[in-house]
């Protein structure tokens, strides 16, 4: 797996997403309540920019007339045809046996470990005050 630094944590607050291209792949990274998830930004149904769709919840019912909403803000709905996918896993809710979106592991690493390199500045003091979101492909 290759690590890619995406953004400083404060550049991707909870409830937001960031679109990028890594090695020719369209990716979106989401911050869902302080947890980070990467998802291929292409719907497997007909190739729409999936991650531009709305974030919704999952409606479930144990008994007739009773609806419970779970996973609020964790389901992405395709803007073209409304297919729904779990941001955490990429699993389809329309046809879970046949369709899934590639999900990428994303996490936070201390800024010092991300920007550490072989170079040392002898006359300049460098202070890293932020952590960074990293996605692994």
N, C-alpha and C positions, 0 to 999 in steps of 0.2 A: 504494500500500500504506500502510496505517495501522499505526503502531507502537504496541504495548501493553506496558507494563512489567508483568511477571508476578510476579517475586519476586527477592529478593537471592539470589545464587549459593549462599550457605550455607544457605538455606531449602529448596534442592532438591538434596540430595546425590546422588551417583551411585547408580543403581538405584531411584530414586524417581520418582514422577509427581505432577503437580498438576492437579486438575480445576478448571475455571472456565468461565464463560460470557462470551463477548465478542460484543457486538452481536447477542444472541439465539442465538448458536451455541454448542453444547456442545463444549468443546475440552479436550484433555489435553496437558500438556507433560511430556516425559520427559527425564531425564538418563541417558543410556546411556554409561557410562565417560567422563564429562566432556563429552560432546557433547549438544546439546539439539535436540529434535524436537517439533514440534506436530502433533497429529492430531485430526481431527474425532471426537468421542466418540459416533458413531452408526454402527452396522453397516449397510452398504448392502443386506444380505440382508433383514432384517426389523426394523431400527431399534433393536436392543439398544444399551445403553450399552457399546460395544465396548471402551473403554479400561479398564473394570473387570475385564476378563479377565486371565488369567495371561500373563506374559512367558515365552516359551519360545525354543528354538532351532530350526534347520532341519535335518532329517535328510535326508542325501543319500547315494546309493549309485552308485558307478561299476561295481561288480561284485557279482554275487549274494553275499549273506552279509556284505558289507562295508558298514558304515554309518558315515558321518562326520557329526558334529554341527557345524554352523557357525552363525554369526549368533546365538550364545547371548545371550539376553536382548533380542533385537532383533525378535522376532516376537510379535505380540499375537494371542491366541486369543479369539474372541468367547465370552462366557460362556453364550450361549443355545444355539448350534448348532455351536460349535467351528471356525467359519471362521477362517482365519489370514491376517494382513496384516503386511507389512513396515513397521515404524515409520518407517524412513528415507524411504520413498517412498509408502506407502499402498497399494502393489500387493497384490492378492489372490493367495494361493497356491492357492485353491480353484478359481477361474475367472478367471485373469488377463486374459483378453481382454474380459470383461464387467464386472468389478467392481474398484473401487479406492476407497479412503477418501481424502478430501481431506487432504493433508499441508500443513503450514504451516512456513515457514522460521523457525527460532528460533536466536538467537545471544546471546552475552554482549557487553555494552557497559560501558565504565567508568562507575561511578556518577556521576561528575561530569558526563558528557555526557547522562545520562538525566534528572537532576533540575535541570539548568541552566534557569534561568528569567529573566524580566525583572526580578525583584525582588532587591534587594541589602540585606542587613541591615547597618546601620552600627555597631551596638553588640554584635553577637553573632558569635562566630567559629563557622563551620560547617565540619565536616570529614566527608567521605564516605569510609568505609573499606571499602565493599563494592562489588562489581560486581553487575549485575542481569541476569536472563534476560529477553529481549525476544522476543516472537513477532510476526511480520508477517502480516497478513491481506490 
